[in-house]
Amino acid sequence: MKAEFAERMNALGTETAFEVLAHARQLEAQGRDIVHLEIGEPDFSTPAHITEAAIRALHDGYTHYTPAAGLPEARAAVAEYVSRTRGIPVTPEQAILVPGSKNILLFAALSLVNPGDEVLYPDPGYPIYGSVAGFVGARLRPIRLREENDFRIDLDEFRALLTPRTRLVILNSPHNPCGSILERADVEAIAEAVLKTNAYVLSDEIYSRIQYEGTHFSILSVPGMQERTILMDGLSKAYAMTGWRLGFGVMPPPLVEKMAKLMINSSSCAAGFTQMAAIAALRGPQNSVNEMVNEFRARRELIVRELNQTHGVNCRMPKGAFYAFANVSAFDADVKLLSTRLLEEGGVACLPGTAFGEGGRGYLRFSYANSQEKIREGMHRVREALALHELAV
Ligand SMILES: Cc1ncc(COP(=O)(O)O)c(C=O)c1O
């Protein structure tokens, strides 16, 4: 029997990082040596005091279902953390814990967006934004980010994209894949425009702790925005906990109730012992975050220097996250083809910019969540492989 699937599946996209990783693993299984610069996860270990809190919680019996929105103590820890880091009062009723911050995005789209509503999101941008918006039947309205504007949102273009049908505006700062940040003035201007509409903002701040210049400023901190902002954040990047699957959101309590209902209809709850680990992470010592960011800073300088020393490659210094978004438009090749060749012939895995939308044409994304030694080796391989390619004239 030929399998037939529901139509909605046609609208669902994917994350190329996982596909490239699978391809790279396949080559490794054949004995090839690959330098991994594709996947977006810190290569550091979860800090020991967090792991110990989880082990303790397992022994203490946190092995059962918890309330759908999370353990009261974990919701309180999230509220305190967001109050502290965003400088605003947040109550536990505004907080929800979910198995990975991605769920906040899906649940926000399911709770707020009707078919035909417009959803704005950055392009290039995290591919799941457009995927999930398409899945719920939204009209996709990409906000183009351009290198000449430092990959920030052009405010005039942004205002022109807002319409009475705009239901959700997705922001991401620090930004994947561009490494750009929204300055406080950008955020305030965006908020001012949004406040004139009926739109909600989903602010993906998963990289908020990994910023090298300036201080992170959340749209949640702008007066009037708490009632219509969904903060999406989590443990994955700041505490090197990608595999633990724990994220959180802060939003108006009626929306928390909708998300809790979606949790009841899907995962039931995030695992209790991971929530106990989250309490240790959010309330405990933060020096491991600073140490990780310092190492990322050194790698950032290394990779950008190496990329800019590569003939035909140009790369701006990212201000946050751990990605270098390199301009390779000088090469006479489609970036998908270029990245496949880099992997298959050069032994270095990276992502084509087009995996992040049309705006990524002419770019390759290199994750620098790998050791300085591996980055040096990877860049050496990139240089050798690209030397075989024609530059466009
Ligand atoms: C911009 C962005 N948002 C969200 C996520 C997902 O994070 P989580 O592990 O909390 O689901 C990622 C992971 O790569 C990301 O890059």
The ligand as a Gaussian input file, in Angstrom:
#p B3LYP/6-31G(d) Opt

LIG

0 1
 C       17.458000      30.114000      17.221000
 C       17.157000      28.829000      17.940000
 N       16.027000      28.714000      18.631000
 C       15.709000      27.579000      19.278000
 C       16.542000      26.476000      19.252000
 C       16.094000      25.213000      19.938000
 O       16.497000      25.111000      21.233000
 P       15.977000      23.977000      22.224000
 O       17.098000      22.991000      22.354000
 O       15.693000      24.698000      23.518000
 O       14.739000      23.368000      21.662000
 C       17.734000      26.542000      18.536000
 C       18.619000      25.378000      18.459000
 O       19.472000      25.242000      17.626000
 C       18.053000      27.754000      17.869000
 O       19.183000      27.887000      17.156000

